[in-house]
Amino acid sequence: MSVYSHELLAPGVYAISQGHVRMFLIEGSKRALLLDTGNPGAELNLYVSQLTDKPVTVVLTHAHGDHLGGVEKFPFAYLHPADFSLLAADTKGKYLPLTLDQGFDLGDRFLEVIEIPGHTPGHIALLDKENKMLFSGDTVQTGPIYMFMPHCSFDSFIQSIEKLEARQADFEKIYACHNEMPLGVDILPILKEGAQLMLEGKLDGKKQEPSPGRIMWVYRHKTIAFYGPPVL
């Protein structure tokens, strides 16, 4: 039995789920793009080959293990160079750097790269402007969004949300790698407000044990939440 399942979101666009994380396969007339590769240990390349017979380019939203785990099944993947420092030294040869003005022409479908750091220094989103779809990785979601690691930045997160707000006429639906989808643009001001309150120390953290022995601190604001630093 496969560890993957999929859902057709729109013509040529699939969400591939693996437990708590999802990836996206986006197909044009000439090529397909796989956004993220989930956790390691499964034959993602074979699963993808059942959904498309077109050559596949792999792009990563960021360098966390539940998004790059399946890269080993592909020749290489594109990753923003600001996230290269998060990679294991012996794996860096698998990754090609995204450039600041890069996009992906799949034939009758173009995906624009938008830099949205905060969750990681090199986090990106992909925008399909013609079809009004934004693929947001871990940045735009209901959460809890992991924001307690040393490489996370609420300041950068807020700037990224403001960047997306300035572009919100270009998309109607937001597809995240975790939790609910699709989301509407109405989540953007809520995320920004919550992050600002985190910076000001105005959200109350609650101790949580999402898995045995793993203690986290969750901070909730309206419909979203962050995993943040411990309450002192």
RAWOZI-V547588 format. One record per pair of residues at least 6 apart in sequence whose C-alpha atoms are under 6 Angstrom apart, sorted by sequence separation. I is the first residue (numbers start at 1). J is the second residue. If there is no record, write none. Layout:
BEGIN
I|J  I|J
END
This chain:
BEGIN
8|14  16|22  26|32  104|110  117|123  175|181  209|215  219|225  7|14  16|23  26|33  104|111  116|123  127|134  175|182  208|215  219|226  7|15  15|23  16|24  25|33  103|111  116|124  126|134  174|182  208|216  218|226  6|15  15|24  25|34  103|112  115|124  126|135  173|182  174|183  207|216  208|217  218|227  6|16  14|24  24|34  103|113  114|124  125|135  173|183  207|217  217|227  5|16  6|17  14|25  24|35  114|125  125|136  173|184  206|217  217|228  5|17  13|25  23|35  113|125  205|217  206|218  4|17  13|26  23|36  113|126  205|218  217|230  4|18  12|26  112|126  205|219  12|27  111|126  112|127  81|97  111|127  78|95  80|97  111|128  59|77  76|94  77|95  78|96  79|97  80|98  58|77  59|78  60|79  76|95  78|97  79|98  63|83  78|98  32|54  31|54  33|56  31|55  32|56  33|57  34|58  35|59  36|60  33|58  35|60  39|66  194|221  38|66  45|73  38|67  40|69  37|67  38|68  39|69  40|70  36|67  37|68  38|69  39|70  120|151  37|69  38|70  120|152  37|70  119|152  118|152  158|192  118|153  141|176  83|121  118|156  132|170  133|171  82|121  83|122  117|156  118|157  132|171  135|174  137|176  138|177  82|122  132|172  133|173  134|174  135|175  136|176  137|177  129|170  80|122  116|160  62|123  61|123  61|124  31|106  30|106  61|137  30|107  28|106  29|107  28|107  29|108  28|108  147|227  148|228  28|109  143|224  144|225  145|226  146|227  147|228  148|229  142|224  143|225  144|226  145|227  144|227  22|177  21|177  21|178
END
